[in-house]
């Protein structure tokens, strides 16, 4: 997300909702740190779609431990068995759907 869109969003919320305006003025939110666009970021996003942040973090840590903290690649996911993926609570269908896209 660019800083421009972040700032526009804050401005819109501040103008639209007086309660949010006070909260935004008090907290002075900063734009999120940019993430590197790579396969591992995609894995974090998929894991982040789980029920909670704690579950997403657990799944991500399990993957990192399995692959000995190396950068996770599509080949690593595709080389894992269905049972392994289910053990990590990451559905193979979702992982394969994203991992076998052309250009990844």
Buried (B, 14 or more C-beta within 10 A) or exposed (E): EEEEEBEEBBEEBBEEEEEBBEEBEEEEEEBEEEEEEEBBEBBBEBBBEBEEEEBBBBBBEBBBEBBEEEEBBBEBBEEBEEEBBEEBEBEBEEBBEBBEEEEE
